[in-house]
Amino acid sequence: MKIERITPNKIKITLSVEDLKEWDINFETLTHNSPEAQDLFWNLIRRAEAEAGFYADGSQLIVEAMPLKNDGFVMIITKIEEGADNQLQRYIKPREKKETRPRKKVRIVSNPLIFAFSCLDDVFLACKSIKGRFSGESSLYKHKEIYYLSPTILNDFIAEDIDVILSDFARKEGASALIKSGELAEHGEVIIENGAVENICLYF
């Protein structure tokens, strides 16, 4: 198991095949939010607190799980700051340190959105086209001369519009999005880790 603090609000946890065997869990049971997956998640949060200083209390979380080629997987856990749109079910209030109620179930997301761009200019145009509509986290990666924008859309009502607009400039990763997410997390060059859409609109 490897825990990395990517940013103050995001950590990356890599779990090996041996870790999965120890917890008697696989990717399918993880993404179906089984009791075993919930136990694993809270154990990882405790370890992230101790090893990386990543404290989730009082924050909402989004958890993305991505399989790796070696049959392990990567979990990206992001804290959403106060005031962000919190209507989606995948955003949850984590347990408090003094638990007086059963801990709430964590929704683990396994279908990330990824758009592949052939050039950076198209990325800039696409981000500017969704300015004012997009609300959420977004990251920009580069891998094998292709740019990949990965947005997390916080508002379900505009998700389809954003999808259509971005698809005018890029190729949307379909069934292979999970595999591509794992590949980017493991081998991709991070261009903008957080707020890619906002920063591109602001500075370019």
C-alpha positions as MATLAB code, in Angstrom:
seq = 'MKIERITPNKIKITLSVEDLKEWDINFETLTHNSPEAQDLFWNLIRRAEAEAGFYADGSQLIVEAMPLKNDGFVMIITKIEEGADNQLQRYIKPREKKETRPRKKVRIVSNPLIFAFSCLDDVFLACKSIKGRFSGESSLYKHKEIYYLSPTILNDFIAEDIDVILSDFARKEGASALIKSGELAEHGEVIIENGAVENICLYF';
ca = [
       0.000    0.000    0.000;
       1.266    3.442   -0.911;
      -0.283    6.729    0.238;
       0.735    9.950   -1.531;
      -0.367   13.491   -0.715;
      -0.893   15.035   -4.152;
      -2.309   18.377   -2.987;
      -3.647   19.659    0.346;
      -7.093   18.389   -0.685;
      -6.228   15.224   -2.590;
      -4.461   11.947   -1.902;
      -3.585    8.980   -4.084;
      -3.644    5.502   -2.570;
      -2.197    2.581   -4.517;
      -3.258   -0.888   -3.397;
      -1.409   -4.002   -4.537;
      -2.759   -7.479   -5.164;
      -1.429   -8.473   -1.745;
      -3.387   -5.641   -0.105;
      -6.566   -6.821   -1.804;
      -6.020  -10.388   -0.637;
      -5.444   -9.179    2.916;
      -8.775   -7.339    2.868;
     -10.540  -10.077    0.866;
     -11.749   -7.527   -1.666;
     -11.591   -6.985   -5.423;
     -12.420   -4.119   -7.763;
     -15.977   -5.329   -8.321;
     -16.861   -5.472   -4.616;
     -15.161   -2.119   -4.126;
     -17.213   -0.298   -6.742;
     -20.427   -1.974   -5.564;
     -19.855   -0.319   -2.180;
     -19.938   -3.551   -0.212;
     -19.494   -3.577    3.589;
     -15.921   -4.742    2.972;
     -15.332   -1.734    0.725;
     -16.642    0.611    3.402;
     -14.374   -0.946    6.037;
     -11.412   -0.640    3.694;
     -12.201    3.002    2.950;
     -12.325    4.079    6.590;
      -9.149    2.160    7.348;
      -7.445    4.022    4.501;
      -8.691    7.347    5.842;
      -7.221    6.569    9.272;
      -3.906    5.623    7.697;
      -3.924    8.754    5.518;
      -4.411   10.857    8.644;
      -1.458    9.195   10.369;
       0.921    8.926    7.420;
       0.097   11.938    5.252;
      -1.698   14.404    7.526;
      -4.827   14.170    5.378;
      -7.755   14.928    7.694;
     -11.221   14.374    6.271;
     -13.324   15.422    9.265;
     -15.745   18.215    8.415;
     -15.221   17.828    4.665;
     -17.167   16.202    1.896;
     -15.348   13.566   -0.129;
     -15.306   12.181   -3.613;
     -13.623    8.814   -4.054;
     -12.582    7.509   -7.471;
     -11.346    3.943   -7.937;
      -9.311    2.964  -10.990;
      -7.941   -0.506  -11.825;
      -4.286   -1.063  -12.646;
      -2.745   -3.503  -15.089;
      -1.213   -5.541  -12.253;
      -4.708   -6.250  -10.843;
      -4.306   -3.734   -8.065;
      -6.033   -0.358   -8.145;
      -5.631    3.314   -7.371;
      -7.997    5.353   -5.227;
      -8.065    9.136   -5.584;
      -9.719   10.790   -2.584;
     -10.561   14.482   -2.877;
     -11.867   16.796   -0.164;
     -14.508   19.250   -1.351;
     -14.354   22.574    0.430;
     -17.276   24.171    2.242;
     -19.710   25.815   -0.150;
     -19.302   23.431   -3.070;
     -22.416   21.912   -4.591;
     -23.170   18.924   -2.386;
     -26.324   17.503   -3.902;
     -24.777   14.491   -5.587;
     -24.983   11.233   -3.697;
     -21.321   10.523   -4.240;
     -20.463   13.420   -1.908;
     -20.776   12.441    1.713;
     -20.160   13.851    5.144;
     -17.431   11.731    6.734;
     -17.678   10.407   10.262;
     -16.692   12.590   13.179;
     -13.924   11.455   15.486;
     -16.414   10.904   18.288;
     -18.915    8.684   16.596;
     -22.324    8.705   18.211;
     -24.133    7.449   15.107;
     -23.366    4.754   12.540;
     -20.897    6.063   10.013;
     -22.358    7.107    6.696;
     -21.843    5.061    3.589;
     -19.252    6.304    1.127;
     -20.094    6.332   -2.556;
     -17.082    5.176   -4.565;
     -17.177    6.457   -8.130;
     -15.902    4.137  -10.834;
     -16.941    5.922  -14.046;
     -14.720    8.999  -14.452;
     -15.170   11.373  -17.389;
     -12.119   11.754  -19.599;
     -11.743   13.768  -22.805;
      -8.718   13.335  -25.091;
      -7.392   16.383  -27.005;
      -4.869   16.330  -29.825;
      -3.472   19.767  -28.983;
      -3.367   22.254  -26.149;
      -5.164   24.961  -28.136;
      -8.247   22.743  -28.317;
      -8.095   22.281  -24.549;
      -8.078   26.061  -24.106;
     -11.022   26.543  -26.466;
     -13.025   23.767  -24.826;
     -12.497   25.106  -21.319;
     -13.494   28.611  -22.383;
     -16.617   27.193  -24.034;
     -17.859   25.738  -20.744;
     -16.866   28.740  -18.648;
     -19.823   29.854  -16.561;
     -21.551   26.478  -16.859;
     -18.986   24.157  -15.359;
     -18.835   23.705  -11.598;
     -16.582   21.089  -10.078;
     -13.083   19.672   -9.917;
     -11.013   19.204  -13.070;
      -7.525   17.942  -13.860;
      -5.379   18.112  -16.986;
      -2.871   15.406  -17.910;
      -0.518   14.710  -20.786;
       0.366   11.212  -21.921;
       2.001   10.156  -25.185;
       1.517   13.632  -26.722;
      -2.229   13.606  -26.002;
      -3.859   15.952  -23.491;
      -6.547   14.541  -21.204;
      -9.091   16.657  -19.356;
     -10.831   14.874  -16.485;
     -13.761   16.892  -15.091;
     -15.943   15.988  -12.137;
     -19.273   17.677  -12.851;
     -21.027   18.699   -9.652;
     -24.357   19.601  -11.198;
     -26.212   16.713  -12.835;
     -28.553   19.124  -14.626;
     -25.761   20.532  -16.792;
     -23.685   17.349  -17.119;
     -25.127   16.500  -20.533;
     -24.524   20.020  -21.867;
     -20.909   19.941  -20.710;
     -20.478   16.518  -22.271;
     -21.792   17.728  -25.649;
     -19.661   20.884  -25.663;
     -16.426   19.117  -24.759;
     -17.104   16.405  -27.331;
     -16.972   19.075  -30.054;
     -13.291   19.589  -29.256;
     -12.184   16.188  -28.011;
     -12.717   12.451  -28.111;
     -14.605   11.198  -25.091;
     -13.163    8.047  -23.566;
     -16.062    5.607  -23.403;
     -15.818    2.071  -22.076;
     -12.046    2.502  -21.743;
     -12.310    5.478  -19.360;
     -11.586    3.342  -16.292;
      -8.459    1.874  -17.840;
      -7.350    5.295  -19.067;
      -7.856    6.788  -15.580;
      -5.570    4.190  -14.087;
      -3.009    4.744  -16.837;
      -3.011    8.512  -16.321;
      -2.762    8.172  -12.545;
       0.211    5.862  -12.929;
       2.056    7.224  -15.965;
       0.521   10.539  -17.020;
       2.219   13.909  -16.631;
       0.137   16.199  -14.438;
      -0.249   19.574  -16.148;
      -2.878   21.066  -13.811;
      -3.883   18.914  -10.840;
      -6.845   20.933   -9.558;
      -9.057   23.604  -11.097;
      -7.873   22.994  -14.653;
     -10.921   24.597  -16.282;
     -10.874   27.633  -13.999;
      -7.121   28.221  -14.316;
      -7.113   27.877  -18.084;
      -9.973   30.371  -18.396;
      -8.174   32.740  -16.039;
      -4.675   32.681  -17.499;
      -5.019   31.706  -21.177;
];
